[in-house]
Amino acid sequence: MTIQQTLPTDHRGPVTGKERALAPDLIRGAMLLLIGLANSSNFAFAGQPGVETAPQGFERILNFLKLTFVDARAYPVFAVMFGYGLVQLARRQKSSGATPGAVRRILLKRNAWLIAFGAVHATLLYFGDFLGAYGIVGIICTLLLLNRGDKFHRIVIGIWAFEILYVVWVGIQAVVTALASSGPAHAIINEPNPSLAASSYGASLLDRLHEYPLHTASVIPFIMVVWLGIWAARKQILENPAAHRTLLTRVAVVSMGITILGGLPYALVGAGWLHVDEAAVDALSMLSHVSGMFGGPGYIALFGLLVSRITTVSLPVRAISSLGQRSMSGYLFQSVAWMTLLAPFTLDLGHRFGSTAYTALAVAVGVWLVSVIGAYTMSRRSYRGPAETLLRRLVY
């Protein structure tokens, strides 16, 4: 008689649908809409922050809402969730009996491939890629942060408390500068990105080769936002948001209060309702930027509270969560859509109609809805997203 023996593996494969928590997927799926609103505007206006410089009518409202709730406020959500996901992945591997060395190898391999994905994405489609930066930060976190104890991770709470004081200081300086404004009124001007204004795909590709490294280097400091996600995941806050409702409420009130108040003056300038000189606009822009990072924990806390009150998962929630499970595919699909619909050398829809802002909004919402429907269809057929499938095959 032959006895077949199954050799133990040193890691687990991809997470199954039944193992997933609702909150993280819902957050990722919903926030891809805000990412789309930001990036479609950048494509349409060929620069940042991607707003009408002389808004009229409803364009004023669009500028105001975008600068208050979207710009510098959407990507920190994904930074927090990236840190959260690192801990979830490591915990899952450990629970299967994987050795610490095996867990580290899986994480390092996955993040190395993210860097490769990001380089391809940035070269072919959009210089403002975040995948590569996530990969770099993920490697740093794997080597330096993940295996630390609870006492060590309390440091990040102190860092964020200091950031509150820093935002207050920047806010005081911005208000003083605005009150002292004496020069001619200065509007918000889109800082041009050559790759987005290039007249041919080849020219845009060459421009992206210069822009991508600088962009990646500029966003690496968001490791402090990722670290907050690591802390939250160690507490398993989103796996059981109802048990952390008090904490989530406090975080939502404080963080959203900071991010909204910090972005409000700059948004008023963008809407054409506040007129200050160039120095004041620069100071208000700085305030909007530094307060934007609080949108990360703020939005996540709001969604956590929402999930804590959901008793029956409706079709819209299920569909948006399906996109969240395939967020990398959804993110890359958006870049393909922007290139196809908004680039000067393709359909260039942003300049074919009366208002670039209206077009960017319509395209962003339309592309997001298509991605939600597509993700839900894949979910019904038990298909993973193409990007997730490829990454998992490369890693596992």
C-alpha positions as CSV (number, residue, x, y, z in Angstrom):
1,M,0.0,0.0,0.0
2,T,1.3,3.4,-1.0
3,I,0.8,6.3,1.4
4,Q,0.7,9.7,-0.2
5,Q,2.0,12.4,1.9
6,T,1.1,16.1,1.4
7,L,4.1,18.3,2.0
8,P,3.3,21.5,3.9
9,T,3.6,24.8,2.1
10,D,5.4,27.8,3.5
11,H,2.6,30.2,2.5
12,R,-1.1,30.5,1.6
13,G,-2.4,31.5,-1.7
14,P,-4.7,34.4,-2.5
15,V,-7.6,35.3,-0.2
16,T,-11.0,33.8,-1.0
17,G,-14.2,35.8,-1.2
18,K,-15.6,34.3,2.0
19,E,-12.6,35.5,4.0
20,R,-13.0,39.2,3.0
21,A,-14.3,41.9,5.3
22,L,-16.9,44.3,3.8
23,A,-15.5,47.6,5.0
24,P,-12.1,47.6,3.3
25,D,-13.6,46.5,-0.1
26,L,-16.4,49.1,0.1
27,I,-13.9,51.8,1.0
28,R,-11.6,51.0,-2.0
29,G,-14.5,50.7,-4.4
30,A,-16.2,53.9,-3.4
31,M,-13.0,56.0,-3.2
32,L,-12.0,55.0,-6.7
33,L,-14.7,57.5,-7.7
34,L,-12.8,60.3,-6.0
35,I,-9.5,59.1,-7.5
36,G,-11.3,59.2,-10.9
37,L,-12.5,62.8,-10.3
38,A,-9.0,63.9,-9.5
39,N,-7.2,62.2,-12.4
40,S,-9.8,62.8,-15.1
41,S,-9.5,66.5,-14.3
42,N,-5.8,66.4,-14.5
43,F,-6.0,64.8,-17.9
44,A,-8.7,67.1,-19.2
45,F,-6.8,70.3,-18.1
46,A,-3.4,68.8,-18.8
47,G,-2.2,69.9,-15.4
48,Q,-2.8,70.1,-11.6
49,P,-5.0,70.7,-9.7
50,G,-7.2,70.4,-12.7
51,V,-9.8,73.1,-12.2
52,E,-11.3,75.9,-14.3
53,T,-9.1,79.0,-13.8
54,A,-12.0,81.4,-14.6
55,P,-15.1,79.4,-13.5
56,Q,-18.6,80.4,-14.4
57,G,-22.0,79.2,-13.1
58,F,-21.9,75.6,-11.8
59,E,-18.2,75.4,-12.6
60,R,-17.7,77.4,-9.4
61,I,-19.5,74.6,-7.4
62,L,-17.4,71.9,-9.1
63,N,-14.2,73.7,-8.3
64,F,-15.3,74.3,-4.7
65,L,-16.3,70.6,-4.1
66,K,-13.2,69.2,-5.8
67,L,-10.8,71.3,-3.8
68,T,-12.6,70.7,-0.6
69,F,-13.3,67.0,-0.7
70,V,-11.1,65.4,-3.4
71,D,-7.7,67.0,-4.1
72,A,-5.0,65.7,-1.7
73,R,-7.8,63.9,0.2
74,A,-8.5,60.8,-1.9
75,Y,-5.1,59.2,-2.3
76,P,-4.4,59.2,1.5
77,V,-7.3,56.8,1.8
78,F,-5.6,54.3,-0.4
79,A,-2.3,54.8,1.5
80,V,-4.0,54.0,4.8
81,M,-5.7,51.0,3.2
82,F,-2.4,49.8,1.7
83,G,-0.9,49.6,5.2
84,Y,-4.0,47.9,6.4
85,G,-3.6,45.3,3.6
86,L,0.0,44.6,4.5
87,V,-0.9,43.5,8.0
88,Q,-3.9,41.5,6.7
89,L,-1.7,39.6,4.3
90,A,1.0,39.0,6.8
91,R,-1.5,37.8,9.4
92,R,-3.1,35.5,7.0
93,Q,0.2,33.9,6.0
94,K,1.2,33.5,9.7
95,S,-2.1,31.8,10.5
96,S,-1.4,29.2,7.9
97,G,1.8,28.2,9.7
98,A,4.2,30.1,7.4
99,T,7.5,30.9,9.0
100,P,8.5,34.6,9.5
101,G,11.0,34.3,6.7
102,A,8.4,32.9,4.3
103,V,6.0,35.8,5.2
104,R,8.7,38.3,4.6
105,R,9.6,36.8,1.2
106,I,6.0,36.9,0.1
107,L,5.6,40.5,1.1
108,L,8.9,41.6,-0.5
109,K,8.1,39.7,-3.7
110,R,4.6,41.2,-3.9
111,N,5.9,44.8,-3.4
112,A,8.7,44.3,-5.8
113,W,6.2,43.4,-8.5
114,L,4.1,46.4,-7.5
115,I,7.1,48.6,-8.4
116,A,7.3,46.8,-11.8
117,F,3.6,47.3,-12.3
118,G,3.9,51.0,-11.4
119,A,6.8,51.5,-13.8
120,V,4.9,50.0,-16.7
121,H,1.7,52.0,-15.8
122,A,3.6,55.3,-15.5
123,T,5.5,54.7,-18.7
124,L,2.6,53.7,-20.9
125,L,-0.4,55.6,-19.4
126,Y,0.0,58.1,-16.5
127,F,2.9,59.7,-14.8
128,G,0.9,60.1,-11.6
129,D,1.2,56.4,-10.7
130,F,1.1,55.3,-7.1
131,L,1.6,51.6,-7.5
132,G,5.4,51.9,-7.7
133,A,5.4,54.2,-4.7
134,Y,3.3,51.7,-2.8
135,G,5.8,49.0,-3.7
136,I,8.8,51.0,-2.4
137,V,7.0,51.9,0.8
138,G,5.7,48.3,1.2
139,I,9.3,47.0,1.1
140,I,10.4,49.6,3.7
141,C,7.4,48.7,6.0
142,T,8.1,45.0,5.6
143,L,11.7,45.4,6.6
144,L,11.3,48.0,9.4
145,L,7.8,48.1,10.7
146,L,5.6,45.0,10.4
147,N,7.4,42.9,13.1
148,R,7.5,45.6,15.7
149,G,5.4,45.5,18.9
150,D,2.4,47.5,19.9
151,K,4.4,49.9,22.0
152,F,6.5,50.8,19.0
153,H,3.5,51.4,16.7
154,R,2.1,53.9,19.2
155,I,4.8,56.3,17.8
156,V,2.6,56.8,14.7
157,I,-0.2,58.2,16.8
158,G,2.2,60.7,18.3
159,I,3.3,61.7,14.8
160,W,-0.3,62.3,13.7
161,A,-0.9,64.4,16.9
162,F,2.1,66.5,15.9
163,E,0.7,66.8,12.4
164,I,-2.4,68.3,13.9
165,L,-0.3,71.0,15.5
166,Y,1.6,71.5,12.2
167,V,-1.7,72.0,10.3
168,V,-2.8,74.6,12.9
169,W,0.5,76.4,12.5
170,V,0.3,76.4,8.7
171,G,-3.4,77.5,9.0
172,I,-2.5,80.5,11.2
173,Q,0.2,81.5,8.8
174,A,-2.1,81.2,5.8
175,V,-4.9,83.3,7.5
176,V,-2.4,86.0,8.4
177,T,-1.1,86.0,4.8
178,A,-4.6,86.2,3.4
179,L,-5.6,89.0,5.7
180,A,-2.5,91.0,4.7
181,S,-3.2,90.4,1.0
182,S,-2.7,93.7,-0.8
183,G,-1.7,92.8,-4.3
184,P,-3.9,92.1,-7.3
185,A,-6.3,89.1,-7.0
186,H,-4.7,85.9,-8.2
187,A,-6.6,82.9,-9.5
188,I,-5.6,79.2,-9.1
189,I,-3.5,78.3,-12.1
190,N,-3.1,74.7,-13.3
191,E,0.5,73.7,-13.1
192,P,1.1,72.0,-16.5
193,N,2.2,68.4,-17.0
194,P,3.9,68.1,-20.4
195,S,2.9,64.4,-20.8
196,L,-0.8,65.3,-20.5
197,A,-0.5,68.1,-23.1
198,A,1.7,66.2,-25.6
199,S,0.4,66.1,-29.2
200,S,1.4,62.5,-29.8
201,Y,1.6,59.3,-27.8
202,G,5.4,59.0,-28.4
203,A,6.0,62.5,-27.1
204,S,3.8,61.8,-24.0
205,L,5.7,58.6,-23.3
206,L,9.1,60.5,-23.4
207,D,7.7,63.1,-21.0
208,R,6.4,60.5,-18.6
209,L,9.9,59.0,-18.3
210,H,11.0,62.3,-16.8
211,E,7.9,63.0,-14.8
212,Y,7.4,59.6,-13.1
213,P,10.6,59.4,-11.0
214,L,10.0,62.9,-9.7
215,H,6.4,62.2,-8.8
216,T,7.3,58.9,-7.1
217,A,10.0,60.6,-5.0
218,S,7.6,63.3,-4.0
219,V,5.0,60.9,-2.6
220,I,7.3,58.4,-0.7
221,P,6.8,60.4,2.5
222,F,3.3,59.1,2.7
223,I,4.8,56.2,4.6
224,M,3.5,57.9,7.7
225,V,0.0,57.5,6.3
226,V,0.6,53.9,5.4
227,W,2.0,53.4,9.0
228,L,-1.4,54.6,10.4
229,G,-3.0,51.8,8.4
230,I,-0.6,49.3,9.9
231,W,-1.6,50.5,13.4
232,A,-5.3,50.3,12.6
233,A,-5.0,46.8,11.1
234,R,-3.2,45.5,14.2
235,K,-6.3,46.6,16.1
236,Q,-8.6,44.9,13.4
237,I,-10.8,48.0,13.4
238,L,-12.3,47.5,10.0
239,E,-13.0,43.7,10.5
240,N,-15.4,44.6,13.3
241,P,-16.3,48.3,13.0
242,A,-19.3,48.0,15.3
243,A,-16.9,47.2,18.2
244,H,-14.9,50.4,17.4
245,R,-17.8,52.8,16.8
246,T,-16.7,55.3,19.4
247,L,-13.1,55.5,18.0
248,L,-14.4,55.7,14.4
249,T,-16.7,58.5,15.4
250,R,-14.0,60.5,17.0
251,V,-11.6,60.0,14.1
252,A,-14.3,60.9,11.6
253,V,-15.2,64.2,13.4
254,V,-11.6,65.3,14.0
255,S,-10.1,64.2,10.7
256,M,-12.9,65.3,8.4
257,G,-13.1,68.6,10.4
258,I,-9.4,69.2,9.8
259,T,-9.4,68.2,6.1
260,I,-12.6,70.3,5.3
261,L,-11.6,73.4,7.2
262,G,-8.1,73.2,5.8
263,G,-9.3,73.0,2.2
264,L,-12.1,75.5,2.5
265,P,-10.2,78.8,2.0
266,Y,-8.3,77.4,-1.1
267,A,-11.6,76.1,-2.4
268,L,-13.2,79.5,-2.0
269,V,-10.4,81.0,-4.1
270,G,-10.9,78.2,-6.7
271,A,-14.6,79.0,-6.9
272,G,-13.9,82.7,-7.4
273,W,-15.6,83.7,-4.1
274,L,-12.4,84.7,-2.3
275,H,-10.0,87.2,-3.9
276,V,-6.4,87.4,-2.5
277,D,-3.0,88.0,-3.9
278,E,-0.5,85.4,-5.2
279,A,1.3,85.0,-1.9
280,A,-2.0,84.3,-0.1
281,V,-3.0,81.7,-2.7
282,D,0.3,79.9,-2.3
283,A,-0.2,79.9,1.5
284,L,-3.8,78.6,1.2
285,S,-2.6,75.9,-1.2
286,M,0.0,74.7,1.3
287,L,-2.7,74.6,4.0
288,S,-5.0,72.6,1.7
289,H,-2.2,70.1,1.0
290,V,-1.0,69.5,4.5
291,S,-4.6,69.1,5.8
292,G,-5.5,66.8,3.0
293,M,-3.7,63.8,4.6
294,F,-6.4,63.7,7.3
295,G,-8.9,62.8,4.6
296,G,-7.4,59.4,4.7
297,P,-8.5,58.4,8.2
298,G,-11.5,60.6,8.0
299,Y,-13.1,59.0,5.0
300,I,-12.2,55.5,6.2
301,A,-13.8,56.2,9.6
302,L,-17.0,57.4,7.9
303,F,-17.2,54.2,5.8
304,G,-16.4,52.2,8.9
305,L,-19.4,53.8,10.7
306,L,-21.6,53.1,7.6
307,V,-20.6,49.5,7.5
308,S,-21.2,49.1,11.3
309,R,-24.9,50.0,10.6
310,I,-25.4,47.8,7.6
311,T,-27.6,44.8,8.4
312,T,-28.3,43.6,4.9
313,V,-25.8,44.1,2.0
314,S,-27.7,45.8,-0.8
315,L,-27.0,45.4,-4.5
316,P,-25.2,48.8,-4.8
317,V,-23.0,48.0,-1.8
318,R,-22.2,44.6,-3.2
319,A,-21.4,46.0,-6.6
320,I,-19.1,48.7,-5.2
321,S,-17.4,46.2,-2.9
322,S,-16.8,44.0,-6.0
323,L,-14.8,46.9,-7.5
324,G,-13.0,47.3,-4.2
325,Q,-11.9,43.6,-4.4
326,R,-10.5,44.5,-7.9
327,S,-9.2,48.0,-7.1
328,M,-5.9,47.7,-8.9
329,S,-7.7,46.6,-12.1
330,G,-10.2,49.4,-11.6
331,Y,-7.4,51.9,-11.1
332,L,-5.5,50.8,-14.2
333,F,-8.8,50.7,-16.2
334,Q,-9.3,54.4,-15.3
335,S,-5.9,55.3,-16.8
336,V,-6.7,53.5,-20.0
337,A,-10.0,55.4,-20.1
338,W,-8.4,58.8,-19.5
339,M,-5.8,58.1,-22.2
340,T,-8.5,57.1,-24.7
341,L,-11.1,59.7,-23.9
342,L,-9.2,62.8,-22.8
343,A,-5.7,62.8,-24.3
344,P,-5.0,65.5,-27.1
345,F,-4.0,62.8,-29.5
346,T,-7.0,60.5,-29.0
347,L,-10.7,61.6,-28.6
348,D,-9.8,64.8,-26.6
349,L,-13.3,65.1,-25.2
350,G,-12.3,67.7,-22.7
351,H,-12.0,70.3,-25.5
352,R,-14.9,69.2,-27.7
353,F,-17.7,70.5,-25.6
354,G,-18.5,73.8,-23.9
355,S,-16.9,73.1,-20.4
356,T,-13.8,71.1,-19.7
357,A,-14.9,70.8,-16.0
358,Y,-18.3,69.3,-16.9
359,T,-16.7,66.9,-19.4
360,A,-14.2,65.7,-16.8
361,L,-16.9,65.2,-14.3
362,A,-19.1,63.2,-16.7
363,V,-16.2,61.1,-17.9
364,A,-15.1,60.3,-14.3
365,V,-18.6,59.3,-13.1
366,G,-19.2,57.3,-16.3
367,V,-16.0,55.4,-16.2
368,W,-16.5,54.6,-12.5
369,L,-20.0,53.3,-13.1
370,V,-18.7,51.1,-16.0
371,S,-16.0,49.7,-13.7
372,V,-18.5,49.0,-10.9
373,I,-20.8,47.1,-13.3
374,G,-17.8,45.2,-14.8
375,A,-16.5,44.3,-11.4
376,Y,-19.9,43.1,-10.2
377,T,-20.3,41.0,-13.4
378,M,-16.9,39.4,-12.7
379,S,-17.8,38.8,-9.1
380,R,-21.0,37.0,-10.2
381,R,-18.9,34.7,-12.4
382,S,-16.2,34.3,-9.7
383,Y,-13.6,36.0,-11.9
384,R,-10.8,38.1,-10.3
385,G,-9.7,41.3,-11.9
386,P,-7.0,40.9,-14.6
387,A,-4.4,42.9,-12.7
388,E,-5.0,41.0,-9.4
389,T,-4.9,37.7,-11.3
390,L,-1.5,38.5,-12.9
391,L,0.0,39.8,-9.6
392,R,-1.1,36.8,-7.7
393,R,0.3,34.4,-10.2
394,L,3.6,36.2,-10.1
395,V,3.7,36.2,-6.3
396,Y,2.3,32.8,-5.4
